[in-house]
Amino acid sequence: MVNTNKTHYEKLQGYNFLTRWLHSARYKNILKIMAQFSAGRTSSEPIRILDIGCGTGKLYEILNEHFSIEYFGSEINPEFVEVTRKRYGQQPNFKITDQSATSGAFFAR
């Protein structure tokens, strides 16, 4: 899914060659690790992902294209939570909370 409505944070990720390269390298490494993990699995159950500090949900977008996942994101920035809910909130394998991972409420859900 290509989203043309980028947040200021997302625009900064593509600010110059170095930041573009760093962000793309991070996601390439995650995909490589997930592929290795997935290859060794015998279960057909979705892989459960917990993304603390999920920002605008880019990891969900990337992993959901390649793997069967259940994604749970945590983000304390209200702007990011709102954007992410608008983008992916209708997806059955996506959940996000605006709770801090250090709060008891985070684990009570």
Protein Blocks (a to p, Z undefined) as FASTA:
>chain_A
ZZfbdcfklmmmmmpmmlmmmmmmmmmmmmmmmmmmmmmpcbfbdcddddehklnommmm
mmmmmmccddddddfbfklmmmmmmmmmmpmkbccdfbdfkbmklmmZZ
